Structures are given as structure tokens and as C-alpha cells.
Amino acid sequence: MMHVLAETAAARPSSSLSTRELRGLFDLQSEIERKSATRRGLWIAVGAYLAYSLTDCLFIADVAQTTIIGRFIVGISALCILELLLNRKATANTIDVVSAISVSTGYLVWLITAQMTADRVAFSYYMVFGAIFMMSVNLFFRFRSNVAIASSTANMVIFLAALSVFAPMPLTHKLIMGAFCISCFIFTAYVNLQLNRERYKVFLNALEASLQQAAAHERGKALLHLSNTDPLTGLENRRAIDQRLRDHWQRWLDDGASFAVLLIDVDYFKHYNDCYGHQQGDQCLVSISEHLQQTASSHGAVIGRYGGEEFIVIKTATISNDVTALAEAIRQGIVELALPHQHRRDGTPIITVSVGVSYTREEIKQVDKVVHEADRALYAAKARGRNVVALFDAMDPRYSVDREDVAATLKIALDQKLVSLVYQPIRNMQTGMLDGAEALMRLRMLDGTPVGPDVFIPIAERTGAIIGLGRWAIRTACIDLLVTDLVRVASVNVSPTELKMPGFADYVAATLAECEIDGARLAFEITEGVELEIDQDLVRCISDLRKLGVQVWLDDFGTGFAGLSWLRLIDFDIVKIDRSFLHDSRTERGRRMLLDIINLLRNRGVRILVEGVETIEHQRLMLQYGIHHLQGYYIARPAPADQLRPITFFRSNQPETA
């Protein structure tokens, strides 16, 4: 957290600007306000100055006419000069000085004319009103301290001088009035100093608050950008593109603005990674994404990375030919890039892409259907030999595999052994041991066509098939991994539906007893990104699991908005930081954000596991940050249980020797 504290300190005005610069900024920001305050103050002061003509008539009636004429000459002249200066855009300092001089001049003119009265006794008391002029510049106006003190000092000197030459007054009375005047000067000058200091402190506090707010806003923008951006290609990620799809879908519902979805998959990319390495594979994806971005932008479409080597394009489809032309431009453009791929199964020596296209139709009731149909078109493009564009056609029998078929398959998946588990290892880089493994479910159709978890898991949750699949996965993972002592801990992803289902904890207890394993060796992963309310049933289920010793992990931390609330309400055994934050660690800002999350979790006393370790640089950075539980393709790829080995060494973070 040290760099966060450093950033906060840097936001303080005093650490980034000198005192002189801060004072100049204060004057600049208060310029208009000071002008307005001085103008308002002088108009009110002149009004009061003229209104005091009544006291002249009462106390020194013999010279009242002269004093009143003097008052009006000074008052009107002061206002005229003020308005002239404001019209000429004079500075606030200039206006303050002129206004202060006007107050002193008004006092001097009144004193000169009033002292000519024959009623010397009345004037000896009346002249004490001169203290008002001295106090007004300190308290009534918003003059800067140097101007206010200089003006009030001048008024005090005028008063004391007049008092010293006024013969009819006894010396004792002069001393009393002089002491009164000096006391008023000291008091009001002190108050003026304090008021100006408080105004300056308020300015500094407001400036600091604005800087911190701006910094927080920038951090928020950075976090939002990270959460919506693919760290490798810089394109919008799946989360952002899903929002784009919802926006287009809403316009389709409201205004009938149809749109098309293009799914683009890099042909034989797994073989490319295996042959050229993941770093070269990343560079390949970056080159492809740059071309796709340019092509999509030129056709007025938006693009995002939808998966590993899969991209998605959304285009408003006014004319179907425009979308077809875009799809062909994408396919042909990748061919023209001529990125070498010498190890393809079909003998093509360059990288190509397959494109599946679907359109909105009246019979489609959900936006997911549009994407699914594009996915089915993409599979058709691959079946036709790849490097082709396929448009979804609801009347074409090749597109007969639909979500309804997946739902039907899920009903018989366990009986027909269409569902299986693979396990992605979790390594302890301190010991080199394979401490745990995460169970990942796989499904294939009756004809052998694989169905991705992102497709069949939501369907299983919707149809309720997830209950049987989930319980099968728990028991299978225990038998595959824990009974055989392949790993210390087996983690299984659990659905919100499972957690809230009555009897879930009882089933877990029965499974642990059947397998004769300790509950602490089983962990359930709850994904932050799912829309799951922490209600009473969930808390009760987690409490029951805790009594069995079962661990509860928080998966994909940082991808949703509920993570901090979950950390506050649930004591997780392990929190898995989402891979997107590690993949963004190529930038300084990304590393700072990753370290912020790590420090946050450490302060909570939670064990940390980082996902998505795909390069040696990722591993070295995590070891540098003191993170020893890692998961990712560089550590190990998902594999069946019979291919896992309790390896007792790990890839060193030290440079290799020749």
C-alpha cells in the first residue's frame, strides 16, 4: 500500500506547489469573488456613510450642510471610480486598495468639515465615531490583511492626530479615547488576520479535496477501463461487449434497429501456440486484433475479444450486403497479413480465420440467441474447411443443434457419460508441490460436438440440471483427486442454485463420509461475477459447510462489484484474483492496481491465489509480490485426472543458464 499513500501525499497542495504558487492560485481563484465582495461592500458602506448625515444634523447642526456635501462628494466619487475600475477589468488588488483609500478619504473629509463646528463639547464625543471607519476596513470588507491593516492604521493615525490637536478636550479624555481607538485597531486587525487565514485554509482544504476527488475519479476511470478492456489486445472484453449487445438489443426492441453479430475464430490456434509458444501466440493475436479493429471501424462496427482466440463484431445491419462485405473483408484481410503457420493440419501455411454471422429476427426473443446462432454459424464455417464465412440460416439443417438440444442432452448427460471433468492444477511455488486442482466440467453432444461451459452451464442452471451435474462433479472430484491423494485440496465451482438448494450440505457430508476424507480437503468456489445475493439461505448453507470443515473460496475477484461486500460478510479461505489484473501488469498502472488488490486482501488476512499465469514473467512478478499459490497455462493446463502427477519441482524464476 506504500505507493497508494505516496499518491495520496502527492495530491496534497502543499507537497506539489510552493507557498508563493499556492497564494497566487488562491488570489486567482478568489479574484471574481473578491471584486464582487468589495463592490457590494463599498456600495453598502457609501450608503451608510451618507445615511449618517442624519447624525450630523443632530449633533453638529451648524456645519451639517458642509459635512453632508463632503459626504456626497466623497461617496459618489468613490462609487464612480469603483465602477470605472470594474469596467476597465482592474485587478481585485487594485480595487481593494482604491476602496480602502476611499474609506480613509471619507473619514478625513468628514473629520475636517465636522471639526469646524462651534459645538465643541458635542464634537468631543461625536468624533469617537471615527473608530467605525477604522474597524470597517478590517471587518466589513474582504480586503487582504496588508491592505486592511494599512488602511485601518491610516484611519487610526488620522483619529489620533485629530484627537491630539483638539484643544477643548482634557488630556485624560484624550488618553481614554486614544486607548479605545488603539484597542479597536488591535482587536479588529487580529480578527481580520484570522478571517483571512481561515479563508486561505478553506481554500487549501477545498483544493486538496478537489485534487483527491480528481485522483479518485482517474483511478475509477482506470479501473472501469481495465474491467472493460482485454489486457492483451486492448479491445473491449467480453463484459464490455455484452453490454454493447444489450444496448443494441434494446434499440432493436424499441426502434426495430436490426443488427448483426459476427464471431471470428482463429483457425488451428491451439496448434499455433503449441508450435510457436504462447508469447508468439500473443503477438499473433495482437496483430490480428489490430487488423480487425481497423476493418470494423471502417465499416462502422464495434469489436471485442470474446474468448481466447475468438473475437466478436457487432454491426447495425441496415443492408445485409454490408455485413457480408464486412465479414469477407475481415477474412480476406487476415489472409493478406500472411502470418506464418507452418504446422496446420490442412497444410495452409498462414493464419486464417473462420467467421460466423447471424442477424436479429422477429422470432428471436433473447439477445443470447443472436450470439448463439452466430456461434453455430461459426461451427458450420469450420466444418466447411475453415477460412470461410458462414451466415446462419434457420432453415438450413446444418444449424439444427440448438439450446433446446443442449438442454435435452443435459438430461441424459450423466447416464450417457457425455459429461466429464478435467482438472487445472494449483501450485505452491514455495514447495513446488501440486497443492490443489480445480475441477472444470466438459460436455459433448451425442455426435461428439463439444459444448462450451459458457453455453451449457447457464442452460443447466435454468433447467435445474445443474443440481445433478454439480453433485456428480463433487463426488467425482473427491474420488479422482482426494481418495487417490493426487492433490491436497480439490476445488469445485458451485452454482448459486446449488448453494440455496435444501440438502446440499447434507449431500456434501455424505460424500465426505463415503470417501473417508477430511472436509478441509474440499473447497467450493463462488464466482464474484455471478449475480448472487447474500441471503439467509446462502449464509446458512455456508455455515453448515464450515461445520464440515469445507473451504469456501471466492473466484474471479475484481470482475464484479460485490467482492468487497462479500469479503466483509463471509470469511473466505482463499480469494482468487482474476486473470485480467495479472495480464494488465505489463503497465505500471496495471501493476499498481494489482498490488492494491493484493494488499487489500492481505490486510483482510485472506490467502491469495492468482489465476492466469501464462508466462515466466507472470510467475516472476507473483513471486516478487510474495504470491506462491498460482494457477494458469504456464503452471499447468487442464487435464484428466489420470494425467496429473504430484510433481515435486517447479519452473524456476531464475534465469536459465546456458
ZIQUI-V869409 format. One record per residue. N is the residue number from 1. SS is DSSP state (2 for helix, 1 for strand, 0 for the rest). PSI is psi as a letter, one per 40 degrees, with the letter a starting at -180 (* if undefined). NEAR is the number of other C-alpha atoms within 8 Angstrom. Layout:
N/SS/PSI/NEAR ; N/SS/PSI/NEAR
This chain:
1/0/e/7 ; 2/2/d/5 ; 3/2/d/7 ; 4/2/d/8 ; 5/2/d/8 ; 6/2/d/8 ; 7/2/d/8 ; 8/2/d/9 ; 9/2/d/8 ; 10/2/d/9 ; 11/0/e/12 ; 12/0/h/11 ; 13/2/d/11 ; 14/2/d/8 ; 15/2/e/9 ; 16/2/e/8 ; 17/0/i/8 ; 18/0/i/8 ; 19/2/d/7 ; 20/2/d/6 ; 21/2/d/8 ; 22/2/d/11 ; 23/2/d/8 ; 24/2/d/8 ; 25/2/d/8 ; 26/2/d/10 ; 27/2/d/8 ; 28/2/d/7 ; 29/2/d/7 ; 30/0/e/8 ; 31/2/d/10 ; 32/2/d/8 ; 33/2/d/7 ; 34/2/d/11 ; 35/2/d/11 ; 36/2/d/8 ; 37/2/d/10 ; 38/2/d/14 ; 39/2/d/9 ; 40/2/d/8 ; 41/2/d/10 ; 42/2/d/11 ; 43/2/d/9 ; 44/2/d/8 ; 45/2/d/8 ; 46/2/d/11 ; 47/2/d/8 ; 48/2/d/8 ; 49/2/d/10 ; 50/2/d/11 ; 51/2/d/7 ; 52/0/e/8 ; 53/2/d/12 ; 54/2/d/7 ; 55/2/d/8 ; 56/2/d/13 ; 57/2/d/10 ; 58/2/d/7 ; 59/2/d/9 ; 60/0/g/14 ; 61/2/d/9 ; 62/2/d/8 ; 63/2/e/12 ; 64/2/d/12 ; 65/2/d/8 ; 66/2/d/8 ; 67/2/d/14 ; 68/2/d/11 ; 69/2/d/8 ; 70/2/d/11 ; 71/2/d/14 ; 72/2/d/9 ; 73/2/d/8 ; 74/2/d/12 ; 75/2/d/12 ; 76/2/d/9 ; 77/2/d/8 ; 78/2/d/10 ; 79/2/d/11 ; 80/2/d/8 ; 81/2/d/8 ; 82/2/d/12 ; 83/2/d/8 ; 84/2/d/8 ; 85/2/d/10 ; 86/2/d/9 ; 87/2/d/7 ; 88/0/e/6 ; 89/0/f/6 ; 90/0/i/9 ; 91/0/i/7 ; 92/2/d/10 ; 93/2/d/6 ; 94/2/d/8 ; 95/2/d/14 ; 96/2/d/12 ; 97/2/d/9 ; 98/2/d/9 ; 99/2/d/12 ; 100/2/d/12 ; 101/2/d/9 ; 102/2/d/10 ; 103/2/d/10 ; 104/2/d/12 ; 105/2/d/9 ; 106/2/d/11 ; 107/2/d/11 ; 108/2/d/9 ; 109/2/d/12 ; 110/2/d/11 ; 111/2/d/9 ; 112/2/d/8 ; 113/2/d/12 ; 114/2/d/12 ; 115/0/e/8 ; 116/0/e/7 ; 117/0/i/11 ; 118/0/e/5 ; 119/0/g/7 ; 120/2/d/9 ; 121/2/d/7 ; 122/2/d/9 ; 123/2/d/13 ; 124/2/d/10 ; 125/2/d/7 ; 126/2/d/8 ; 127/2/e/8 ; 128/2/e/8 ; 129/2/e/7 ; 130/2/d/10 ; 131/2/d/12 ; 132/2/d/7 ; 133/2/d/13 ; 134/2/d/14 ; 135/2/d/13 ; 136/2/d/9 ; 137/2/d/15 ; 138/2/d/17 ; 139/2/d/10 ; 140/0/d/8 ; 141/0/i/11 ; 142/0/f/9 ; 143/0/i/11 ; 144/0/i/7 ; 145/2/d/11 ; 146/2/d/6 ; 147/2/d/11 ; 148/2/d/14 ; 149/2/d/11 ; 150/2/d/8 ; 151/2/d/13 ; 152/2/d/15 ; 153/2/d/10 ; 154/2/d/9 ; 155/2/d/14 ; 156/2/d/13 ; 157/2/d/8 ; 158/2/d/9 ; 159/2/d/11 ; 160/2/d/9 ; 161/2/d/8 ; 162/2/d/8 ; 163/2/d/9 ; 164/2/d/8 ; 165/2/e/6 ; 166/0/h/7 ; 167/0/d/6 ; 168/0/e/7 ; 169/0/h/8 ; 170/0/i/7 ; 171/2/d/6 ; 172/2/d/6 ; 173/2/d/8 ; 174/2/d/11 ; 175/2/d/8 ; 176/2/d/8 ; 177/2/d/9 ; 178/2/d/10 ; 179/2/d/8 ; 180/2/d/8 ; 181/2/d/11 ; 182/2/d/9 ; 183/2/d/8 ; 184/2/d/10 ; 185/2/d/13 ; 186/2/d/8 ; 187/2/d/8 ; 188/2/d/11 ; 189/2/d/13 ; 190/2/d/8 ; 191/2/d/10 ; 192/2/d/12 ; 193/2/d/9 ; 194/2/d/8 ; 195/2/d/8 ; 196/2/d/10 ; 197/2/d/8 ; 198/2/d/8 ; 199/2/d/8 ; 200/2/d/9 ; 201/2/d/8 ; 202/2/d/8 ; 203/2/d/9 ; 204/2/d/9 ; 205/2/d/8 ; 206/2/d/8 ; 207/2/d/9 ; 208/2/d/11 ; 209/2/d/8 ; 210/2/d/8 ; 211/2/d/10 ; 212/2/d/11 ; 213/2/d/8 ; 214/2/d/8 ; 215/2/d/9 ; 216/2/d/8 ; 217/2/d/8 ; 218/2/d/8 ; 219/2/d/8 ; 220/2/d/8 ; 221/2/d/8 ; 222/2/d/8 ; 223/2/d/8 ; 224/2/d/8 ; 225/2/d/8 ; 226/2/d/12 ; 227/2/e/10 ; 228/2/e/11 ; 229/1/h/11 ; 230/0/h/12 ; 231/0/d/10 ; 232/0/d/8 ; 233/0/e/10 ; 234/0/e/7 ; 235/0/i/12 ; 236/1/i/13 ; 237/0/a/13 ; 238/2/d/11 ; 239/2/d/9 ; 240/2/d/11 ; 241/2/d/12 ; 242/2/d/8 ; 243/2/d/8 ; 244/2/d/8 ; 245/2/d/10 ; 246/2/d/9 ; 247/2/d/8 ; 248/2/d/10 ; 249/2/d/9 ; 250/2/d/8 ; 251/2/d/10 ; 252/2/d/11 ; 253/2/d/8 ; 254/2/d/7 ; 255/2/e/6 ; 256/0/f/7 ; 257/0/g/12 ; 258/0/i/11 ; 259/1/i/13 ; 260/1/i/13 ; 261/1/h/14 ; 262/1/h/13 ; 263/1/h/15 ; 264/1/h/13 ; 265/1/h/11 ; 266/1/h/11 ; 267/0/h/10 ; 268/0/f/8 ; 269/2/d/9 ; 270/2/d/6 ; 271/2/d/9 ; 272/2/d/13 ; 273/2/d/11 ; 274/2/d/8 ; 275/2/d/7 ; 276/2/e/8 ; 277/0/i/9 ; 278/2/d/10 ; 279/2/d/7 ; 280/2/d/9 ; 281/2/d/12 ; 282/2/d/9 ; 283/2/d/8 ; 284/2/d/9 ; 285/2/d/10 ; 286/2/d/10 ; 287/2/d/8 ; 288/2/d/9 ; 289/2/d/10 ; 290/2/d/9 ; 291/2/d/11 ; 292/2/d/10 ; 293/2/d/11 ; 294/2/d/8 ; 295/2/d/11 ; 296/2/d/13 ; 297/2/d/9 ; 298/2/e/7 ; 299/0/e/7 ; 300/0/f/7 ; 301/0/i/11 ; 302/1/i/10 ; 303/1/i/14 ; 304/1/i/13 ; 305/1/h/15 ; 306/0/e/11 ; 307/0/a/7 ; 308/0/c/5 ; 309/0/f/10 ; 310/1/h/11 ; 311/1/i/12 ; 312/1/h/12 ; 313/1/h/13 ; 314/1/h/12 ; 315/1/h/11 ; 316/1/h/9 ; 317/0/g/12 ; 318/0/d/8 ; 319/0/h/6 ; 320/2/d/7 ; 321/2/d/6 ; 322/2/d/9 ; 323/2/d/11 ; 324/2/d/8 ; 325/2/d/8 ; 326/2/d/11 ; 327/2/d/12 ; 328/2/d/9 ; 329/2/d/9 ; 330/2/d/11 ; 331/2/d/15 ; 332/2/d/8 ; 333/2/d/9 ; 334/2/d/13 ; 335/2/d/11 ; 336/2/d/6 ; 337/2/d/6 ; 338/0/f/8 ; 339/0/h/8 ; 340/1/h/7 ; 341/0/g/10 ; 342/0/e/8 ; 343/0/f/9 ; 344/0/i/11 ; 345/0/d/6 ; 346/0/e/4 ; 347/0/e/7 ; 348/0/h/9 ; 349/0/e/9 ; 350/1/i/10 ; 351/0/h/13 ; 352/0/i/11 ; 353/1/i/13 ; 354/1/i/16 ; 355/1/h/17 ; 356/1/h/19 ; 357/1/h/17 ; 358/1/i/14 ; 359/1/i/11 ; 360/0/i/9 ; 361/0/i/6 ; 362/0/d/5 ; 363/0/e/4 ; 364/0/h/9 ; 365/0/e/6 ; 366/0/i/6 ; 367/2/d/10 ; 368/2/d/6 ; 369/2/d/9 ; 370/2/d/13 ; 371/2/d/11 ; 372/2/d/8 ; 373/2/d/11 ; 374/2/d/16 ; 375/2/d/10 ; 376/2/d/12 ; 377/2/d/16 ; 378/2/d/17 ; 379/2/d/9 ; 380/2/d/12 ; 381/2/d/16 ; 382/2/d/11 ; 383/2/d/7 ; 384/0/e/7 ; 385/0/e/7 ; 386/0/i/11 ; 387/0/f/12 ; 388/0/i/12 ; 389/1/h/13 ; 390/1/h/11 ; 391/1/h/9 ; 392/0/h/13 ; 393/0/h/6 ; 394/0/d/6 ; 395/0/e/5 ; 396/0/h/7 ; 397/2/e/6 ; 398/2/e/6 ; 399/2/f/13 ; 400/0/d/6 ; 401/0/h/9 ; 402/0/i/7 ; 403/2/d/7 ; 404/2/d/7 ; 405/2/d/8 ; 406/2/d/12 ; 407/2/d/12 ; 408/2/d/8 ; 409/2/d/10 ; 410/2/d/11 ; 411/2/d/8 ; 412/2/e/9 ; 413/0/d/11 ; 414/0/d/10 ; 415/0/d/6 ; 416/0/e/6 ; 417/0/f/7 ; 418/0/e/12 ; 419/1/i/10 ; 420/1/i/8 ; 421/1/h/11 ; 422/1/i/12 ; 423/1/h/12 ; 424/1/h/14 ; 425/1/i/14 ; 426/1/h/13 ; 427/1/i/14 ; 428/1/h/12 ; 429/0/e/11 ; 430/0/d/5 ; 431/0/e/7 ; 432/0/e/11 ; 433/1/i/12 ; 434/1/g/14 ; 435/1/d/11 ; 436/1/i/12 ; 437/1/i/13 ; 438/1/h/12 ; 439/1/h/14 ; 440/1/h/11 ; 441/1/i/10 ; 442/1/i/12 ; 443/1/i/13 ; 444/1/i/11 ; 445/0/i/11 ; 446/0/d/7 ; 447/0/e/5 ; 448/0/e/6 ; 449/0/h/7 ; 450/1/i/8 ; 451/1/h/10 ; 452/0/i/8 ; 453/2/d/9 ; 454/2/e/6 ; 455/2/d/8 ; 456/2/d/13 ; 457/2/d/9 ; 458/2/d/8 ; 459/2/d/11 ; 460/2/d/12 ; 461/2/d/12 ; 462/2/d/7 ; 463/2/e/8 ; 464/0/e/7 ; 465/2/e/11 ; 466/2/d/13 ; 467/2/d/10 ; 468/2/d/7 ; 469/2/d/9 ; 470/2/d/11 ; 471/2/d/9 ; 472/2/d/8 ; 473/2/d/12 ; 474/2/d/10 ; 475/2/d/9 ; 476/2/d/8 ; 477/2/d/13 ; 478/2/d/13 ; 479/2/d/10 ; 480/2/d/10 ; 481/2/d/12 ; 482/2/d/15 ; 483/2/d/11 ; 484/0/e/7 ; 485/0/f/7 ; 486/0/d/11 ; 487/0/i/12 ; 488/0/d/10 ; 489/1/h/12 ; 490/1/h/16 ; 491/1/i/12 ; 492/1/h/14 ; 493/1/h/11 ; 494/0/i/10 ; 495/0/i/10 ; 496/2/d/8 ; 497/2/d/9 ; 498/2/d/11 ; 499/2/d/11 ; 500/2/e/10 ; 501/0/h/7 ; 502/0/h/5 ; 503/0/e/6 ; 504/2/d/11 ; 505/2/d/10 ; 506/2/d/7 ; 507/2/d/9 ; 508/2/d/10 ; 509/2/d/9 ; 510/2/d/8 ; 511/2/d/9 ; 512/2/d/12 ; 513/2/d/8 ; 514/2/d/6 ; 515/2/e/9 ; 516/0/f/7 ; 517/0/i/9 ; 518/0/i/8 ; 519/2/d/10 ; 520/2/e/10 ; 521/2/e/12 ; 522/1/h/13 ; 523/1/i/13 ; 524/1/h/12 ; 525/1/h/12 ; 526/1/h/12 ; 527/1/h/10 ; 528/0/d/15 ; 529/0/d/10 ; 530/0/i/6 ; 531/0/g/5 ; 532/0/h/5 ; 533/0/h/4 ; 534/0/g/7 ; 535/0/a/6 ; 536/2/d/6 ; 537/2/d/7 ; 538/2/d/10 ; 539/2/d/9 ; 540/2/d/8 ; 541/2/d/12 ; 542/2/d/10 ; 543/2/d/8 ; 544/2/d/9 ; 545/2/d/12 ; 546/2/d/9 ; 547/2/d/7 ; 548/0/e/9 ; 549/0/e/9 ; 550/0/h/13 ; 551/1/i/14 ; 552/1/h/12 ; 553/1/i/13 ; 554/1/h/13 ; 555/1/i/12 ; 556/1/f/12 ; 557/1/h/14 ; 558/0/e/9 ; 559/0/e/9 ; 560/0/a/9 ; 561/0/e/8 ; 562/0/e/8 ; 563/2/d/10 ; 564/2/d/7 ; 565/2/d/7 ; 566/2/d/9 ; 567/2/d/9 ; 568/2/d/7 ; 569/2/d/6 ; 570/0/h/6 ; 571/0/g/6 ; 572/0/i/11 ; 573/0/d/9 ; 574/1/i/11 ; 575/1/h/14 ; 576/1/h/13 ; 577/1/h/13 ; 578/0/i/14 ; 579/2/d/11 ; 580/2/d/11 ; 581/2/d/12 ; 582/2/d/15 ; 583/2/d/11 ; 584/0/e/12 ; 585/0/e/11 ; 586/0/d/7 ; 587/0/i/7 ; 588/2/d/7 ; 589/2/d/7 ; 590/2/d/12 ; 591/2/d/12 ; 592/2/d/9 ; 593/2/d/9 ; 594/2/d/11 ; 595/2/d/10 ; 596/2/d/10 ; 597/2/d/8 ; 598/2/d/9 ; 599/2/d/9 ; 600/2/d/8 ; 601/2/d/12 ; 602/2/d/10 ; 603/2/d/7 ; 604/0/e/6 ; 605/0/f/6 ; 606/0/h/11 ; 607/1/i/9 ; 608/1/h/13 ; 609/1/h/13 ; 610/1/h/14 ; 611/0/i/12 ; 612/0/f/12 ; 613/0/h/15 ; 614/0/e/11 ; 615/0/i/9 ; 616/2/d/8 ; 617/2/d/6 ; 618/2/d/11 ; 619/2/d/12 ; 620/2/d/9 ; 621/2/d/8 ; 622/2/d/10 ; 623/2/d/11 ; 624/2/d/7 ; 625/0/e/7 ; 626/0/f/6 ; 627/0/h/11 ; 628/0/e/11 ; 629/1/h/11 ; 630/1/i/15 ; 631/0/h/16 ; 632/0/i/12 ; 633/0/d/10 ; 634/0/d/10 ; 635/0/d/12 ; 636/0/i/9 ; 637/0/i/9 ; 638/0/i/10 ; 639/1/i/9 ; 640/0/i/9 ; 641/2/d/9 ; 642/2/e/4 ; 643/2/e/6 ; 644/0/i/8 ; 645/0/h/5 ; 646/0/g/8 ; 647/0/h/8 ; 648/0/f/8 ; 649/0/i/7 ; 650/0/i/8 ; 651/0/h/4 ; 652/0/i/5 ; 653/0/e/8 ; 654/0/i/4 ; 655/0/i/5 ; 656/0/i/4 ; 657/0/i/3 ; 658/0/*/2
